[in-house]
Amino acid sequence: QEAAGGEAGRVPDLDNDTFAVAVKANPLLFVAFYAPWCGHSKQLEPEFEKAALALEGRVPFAKVDATYETDLALAYDIDGYPTIFFFRDGVREEYTGNRDNSSLVTWLVQRSGSIVSDVASEAALKERLDERGTPAIFVAKGGASLKEVFTQVADYNRLLGTYLFLERSAGPAVVEVHRGIDERVEMPGAAEAVDAQRLLEFFRTEVVATFGEIGEENYQVYNNGRSGVGMVWAIFSAESFREDARRFKDVFREAAMRFPQFPFVYVDAATYAEHVELELGCSEPPAVVLQVGNLSSSDTEAKRYMLAWPQEGLTAAQLSSWLADVLAGKVEAEDPLDL
């Protein structure tokens, strides 16, 4: 463990040369870019040390003074302190959670072991599926060869969702994704030999629900691949948003089939009240908001359109007609300053 040397509990500083060596030598590496004068960096230091001790021998920790190692800071686009990266075989993932010892350890434990969880039976699998939250759940059922390739692909695509494996010797192999509101998509040809490339294509193509809940756990999935042209948001009352989403799921699914360029989502308007009110401009749900533009880019500002919820309820025809009018330029975008 190149980056974990020195006294127990001491997180080593890396420079431009030792950083490259550490990333190459350690399959897993947790690195904090900090500024000595930064209050947040000072608060992180004792928590980082505690987490390093807790995971000693499992995940090596290191730190970089970004005010001194300016070439490294520039190479990794460090524009705030501290910025923390987790490296797996040289591939980085930014840590954006809480900076206390417990949160750091929990997050790393989830990522340092295999992402695939074994389930013992169909009943146990059903229980896990019934308890799932916003992220998609990928399921594979079959023998050792399927588990090997399933685990290989899952370990390098951890942010896509949760991965479950059910071992069985009888019957054809199955790979499927459970997403959104009772949506299940089975991978074609899984009964035959499944290679890593086909499995990865299935994961990435089918991870986003036709109409699903969006939140902190799966926002990055949308941001990375499905928000390049915009997004359709269903804003329901915070007290009943999941029940309302289930009640109107067919309305949004039908519209989603007509406008496949947009992800269709609903959100917890209480947990994400600031985003709903400031970014989406909705202070009185229910409503539908369409954002048009590349939401994964900060270079341009997306245009925003809002459909007031009809008193008699929303139909798929009404929603589709409104979306078509927006795209045809018949509906004026909202002024983001008019809040």
Order of alpha helices (4+ residues) and beta strands (2+ residues): alpha-beta-alpha-beta-alpha-beta-beta-alpha-beta-alpha-beta-alpha-beta-beta-beta-alpha-beta-alpha-beta-alpha-alpha-beta-beta-beta-alpha
